[in-house]
Amino acid sequence: MHNKRHTDKHLRDEQRIISVLNALDESLQRRIERDVPLCCLTTLQIGGPALALCRIQNIDQARRFHEISREHDIPGFCLGGGSNVLVDDLGFQGLVMRMEITDLGIDGETVSIGAGATFDSLIQETLQAGLTGLEFASGIPGTIGGAITGNAGCFGHDISEFLLEATLLDTQGRVETVGAADLGFAYRTSKLKTSGDILLSAVFRLQRGNLDQAAETRRENIALRRRKHPHETPTAGSYFKNLPPEHPGGRRRAAGQLLEQAGAGNLSSGGAAVFDKHANIIINRDQATCSDVLDLAAKMKDAVHGKFGVVLEEEVRHIRHQQLK
Ligand SMILES: Cc1cc2nc3c(=O)[nH]c(=O)nc-3n(C[C@H](O)[C@H](O)[C@H](O)COP(=O)(O)OP(=O)(O)OC[C@H]3O[C@@H](n4cnc5c(N)ncnc54)[C@H](O)[C@@H]3O)c2cc1C
């Protein structure tokens, strides 16, 4: 009975969203793709279809699609490179806004870039323009939008250190530019994770440093990633966040190390498995489903909790199928 009610509501919600989308004017309809398999847009290659997807290539499109989602109470979320998300097997019952704004401008040591540009292209372009600072992050997959949302980083540095300001589309449909301090950055997080605001573009302050050294750091870091990370098997990188330092001012404890010591390195579930060279990385070894990954992640968490009494926190965001209220 409960399931039937659930299914009826699901169908009613779906019909309502479809009729809203069908009533849009032609120019907007042309920008919408239906039933887009999200597995093709995520690095884990998992996830069912989005009911609707639009590729956002300028601020006006972002504003208009955001307005549709808001006014008609259609669930929506912004997708970047899909390298830090796990999409539900049933897909997403709503409107996915794929961020594809990529404009780049360099003025002295100040660089502005669209949220849909890849983080790595920003590093490449700025090095070519003689600017250094971001090379430590070479090889991190995904877009500027995803990197700022999750305050991406490695080797003790993160993207927020270089950010001057960000232009957002807020949940009320207003476009506003805010300073980096307004984004509530912390380790692998920012306010964007929960606010529902969409990042449109960002401005960074870099420096004219030692270019040869920066190029060498870039080469080394890319080579290190190729050695340590899966580069052909689908993955979303580290599944759990590292733990806070045990003492103030100390280093974060690597979740991978705890997982290794807890014996999680050999775990698997269905088509999902722990990567053999890094116990904090889940790979889609053989047509894994979202449920396989969730099940495996739960086993990994249990192993660490059982051995160390510590609860790991997910870094990868689970995008649920989502029902309307
Ligand atoms: C092999 C591998 C290695 C990795 N190594 C690292 C690493 O060293 N350090 C690190 O920090 N991460 C790492 N990651 C994780 C991932 O690459 C980063 O988190 C990346 O910054 C995510 O960007 P994305 O565009 O793919 O975001 P997505 O996965 O598309 O989205 C992530 C989150 O950001 C939100 N989002 C995306 N764009 C916007 C926007 N424009 N406005 C508002 N919200 C938005 C999404 O809604 C979602 O909540 C790795 C991943 C892989 C696969």
The ligand as an SDF file (V2000), in Angstrom:
LIG
                    3D

 53 58  0  0  0  0  0  0  0  0999 V2000
   40.4490   10.7420   -9.8820 C   0  0  0  0  0  0  0  0  0  0  0  0
   39.9100   11.8520   -9.0020 C   0  0  0  0  0  0  0  0  0  0  0  0
   40.7900   12.5730   -8.2000 C   0  0  0  0  0  0  0  0  0  0  0  0
   40.3100   13.6110   -7.3640 C   0  0  0  0  0  0  0  0  0  0  0  0
   41.2090   14.3080   -6.6050 N   0  0  0  0  0  0  0  0  0  0  0  0
   40.7520   15.3260   -5.8230 C   0  0  0  0  0  0  0  0  0  0  0  0
   41.6710   16.0880   -5.0210 C   0  0  0  0  0  0  0  0  0  0  0  0
   42.8670   15.8720   -5.0120 O   0  0  0  0  0  0  0  0  0  0  0  0
   41.1460   17.0840   -4.2490 N   0  0  0  0  0  0  0  0  0  0  0  0
   39.8270   17.3900   -4.2410 C   0  0  0  0  0  0  0  0  0  0  0  0
   39.4140   18.3110   -3.5300 O   0  0  0  0  0  0  0  0  0  0  0  0
   38.9400   16.6700   -4.9810 N   0  0  0  0  0  0  0  0  0  0  0  0
   39.3730   15.6610   -5.7680 C   0  0  0  0  0  0  0  0  0  0  0  0
   38.4790   14.9340   -6.5260 N   0  0  0  0  0  0  0  0  0  0  0  0
   37.0360   15.2160   -6.4260 C   0  0  0  0  0  0  0  0  0  0  0  0
   36.5030   16.2210   -7.4940 C   0  0  0  0  0  0  0  0  0  0  0  0
   37.3000   16.1870   -8.6310 O   0  0  0  0  0  0  0  0  0  0  0  0
   36.4440   17.6390   -6.9450 C   0  0  0  0  0  0  0  0  0  0  0  0
   35.6190   17.6750   -5.8190 O   0  0  0  0  0  0  0  0  0  0  0  0
   35.9270   18.6190   -8.0040 C   0  0  0  0  0  0  0  0  0  0  0  0
   36.2370   19.9260   -7.5870 O   0  0  0  0  0  0  0  0  0  0  0  0
   34.4390   18.4960   -8.2880 C   0  0  0  0  0  0  0  0  0  0  0  0
   34.1120   19.3180   -9.3950 O   0  0  0  0  0  0  0  0  0  0  0  0
   32.9220   18.9340  -10.4140 P   0  0  0  0  0  0  0  0  0  0  0  0
   32.7760   20.0500  -11.3660 O   0  0  0  0  0  0  0  0  0  0  0  0
   33.1600   17.6080  -10.9920 O   0  0  0  0  0  0  0  0  0  0  0  0
   31.7020   18.9200   -9.4030 O   0  0  0  0  0  0  0  0  0  0  0  0
   30.3880   18.0050   -9.4910 P   0  0  0  0  0  0  0  0  0  0  0  0
   30.7510   16.6080   -9.1250 O   0  0  0  0  0  0  0  0  0  0  0  0
   29.6850   18.2280  -10.7610 O   0  0  0  0  0  0  0  0  0  0  0  0
   29.5340   18.6390   -8.3070 O   0  0  0  0  0  0  0  0  0  0  0  0
   30.0160   18.5840   -6.9710 C   0  0  0  0  0  0  0  0  0  0  0  0
   29.1200   19.4810   -6.1090 C   0  0  0  0  0  0  0  0  0  0  0  0
   29.2680   20.8420   -6.5240 O   0  0  0  0  0  0  0  0  0  0  0  0
   28.0110   21.3860   -6.9220 C   0  0  0  0  0  0  0  0  0  0  0  0
   28.2540   22.2990   -8.0460 N   0  0  0  0  0  0  0  0  0  0  0  0
   28.9430   22.0490   -9.1900 C   0  0  0  0  0  0  0  0  0  0  0  0
   28.9850   23.1570   -9.9640 N   0  0  0  0  0  0  0  0  0  0  0  0
   28.3030   24.1270   -9.3000 C   0  0  0  0  0  0  0  0  0  0  0  0
   27.9750   25.4940   -9.5760 C   0  0  0  0  0  0  0  0  0  0  0  0
   28.3810   26.1030  -10.6930 N   0  0  0  0  0  0  0  0  0  0  0  0
   27.2380   26.1670   -8.6560 N   0  0  0  0  0  0  0  0  0  0  0  0
   26.8130   25.5610   -7.5130 C   0  0  0  0  0  0  0  0  0  0  0  0
   27.0840   24.2830   -7.2020 N   0  0  0  0  0  0  0  0  0  0  0  0
   27.8260   23.5750   -8.0800 C   0  0  0  0  0  0  0  0  0  0  0  0
   27.1500   20.1920   -7.2920 C   0  0  0  0  0  0  0  0  0  0  0  0
   25.7610   20.4850   -7.1550 O   0  0  0  0  0  0  0  0  0  0  0  0
   27.6310   19.1610   -6.2690 C   0  0  0  0  0  0  0  0  0  0  0  0
   27.0310   19.3980   -5.0210 O   0  0  0  0  0  0  0  0  0  0  0  0
   38.9310   13.9100   -7.3580 C   0  0  0  0  0  0  0  0  0  0  0  0
   38.0430   13.1800   -8.1800 C   0  0  0  0  0  0  0  0  0  0  0  0
   38.5340   12.1760   -9.0020 C   0  0  0  0  0  0  0  0  0  0  0  0
   37.5820   11.4510   -9.8990 C   0  0  0  0  0  0  0  0  0  0  0  0
  1  2  1  0
  2  3  1  0
  2 52  2  0
  3  4  2  0
  4  5  1  0
  4 50  1  0
  5  6  2  0
  6  7  1  0
  6 13  1  0
  7  8  2  0
  7  9  1  0
  9 10  1  0
 10 11  2  0
 10 12  1  0
 12 13  2  0
 13 14  1  0
 14 15  1  0
 14 50  1  0
 15 16  1  0
 16 17  1  0
 16 18  1  0
 18 19  1  0
 18 20  1  0
 20 21  1  0
 20 22  1  0
 22 23  1  0
 23 24  1  0
 24 25  2  0
 24 26  1  0
 24 27  1  0
 27 28  1  0
 28 29  2  0
 28 30  1  0
 28 31  1  0
 31 32  1  0
 32 33  1  0
 33 34  1  0
 33 48  1  0
 34 35  1  0
 35 36  1  0
 35 46  1  0
 36 37  1  0
 36 45  1  0
 37 38  2  0
 38 39  1  0
 39 40  1  0
 39 45  2  0
 40 41  1  0
 40 42  2  0
 42 43  1  0
 43 44  2  0
 44 45  1  0
 46 47  1  0
 46 48  1  0
 48 49  1  0
 50 51  2  0
 51 52  1  0
 52 53  1  0
M  END
$$$$
